Amino acid sequence: MDRPRIVSRTQWLAARKELLLKEKAATRARDALSAERRALPMVEIEKEYVFDGPHGHASLRDLFDGHQQLIVYHFMFDPSWDEGCPSCSYFADNFTGALTHLPARDTSFVVVSRARRAKLAAFEQRMGWSFPWFSSFGNDFNYDFGVTLDAAAGSVEYNYENAAKLRESGKIWIEDGELPGLSVFLRDGGRIFHTYSAYQRGLDLMLNTYNFLDHTPLGRQEEDEAHVMAWVRHHDKYASGHPSPQTIGVTA
C-alpha cells in the first residue's frame, strides 16, 4: 500500500480542513439516513418462537426483557459445528462493551444462533463473553429472518437478493448454511413488530475495530486478502508475540 505524501504542517492543515468538510457532510448524510431507517414501516410478528437460553425456554417476547426495543445479532453457529464463526466472534468482541448502556435507552440486546444451547454456553465461556445468547434450534427464526439458507427447500434469499440475483453478482457461495445479520423489533403492549434487518456491509457500524482502523493511513489492510475478514481469527488463536493491550508500554 502506498504511504501518504510527506508535506509541511501548513499543507497538511489545509488538506485536513478540506477533508473535514467532507466528514461533516458524511455525518449529516448518516444522520438523515438514520432518520429514514427509524421511519421505516413495520410488520407485526404473530408467529410464536421458542428459544433455549441461559435460564431455559424463552419466547420472542421474553427476549425484550421488559424493554420496548429488541436488537438481535444473528451469530453464525451451525448445529454441527464445534465453535462459532470467526467473523461473528469478531463482531461479538466488538459489541460486548456497548451492551451495558442499551437498557438505559429501553433497548434489549441478544444473540441468536442455531446451534444447541450447550455448545453456545461452552463457546461463550471459552471466549469470555457474557451477553444473553439464545439457541433457535428446532424453530424457524433463522430461516424467517434470512440468516439460514437451504437450497434444497428453496429457501435462498440473502440481503434482499434471491438465488438468481446472488449468482449473477458472483455470490454463489451464498446457497446453503448460516449467514450473519442484525434484526430489530419493537414491542407495543402485547404486540411485537419487526422494524429492520441488515446483512453484509450493513453490519459494519457494529465493528469498532474497523472504525478505529478507518482512521489510520493503512486502513483495514484487506486489499490483498482472499475475502473480507479473511485475516480474522478467534481472539485466542492469534499468533503469540502480539502484545496485549494490558502489556503495551510495560517494561521489565
Secondary structure, DSSP 8 states (H G I E B T S, - for coil): --------HHHHHHHHHHHHHHHHHHHHHHHHHHHHHHT---EE--S--EEEETTEEEEHHHHTTT-SEEEEEE----TT-SS--HHHHHHHHHHGGGGGTGGGGTEEEEEEESS-HHHHHHHHHHHT--S-EEE-TTSSHHHHTTSEEBGGGTB-EETTEEHHHHHHTT-TTTTSEE--EEEEEEEETTEEEEEEEE-GGGGGGG-HHHHHHTTSSSTT--TTSSSTTTT---TTSS-TTS--TTTTT---
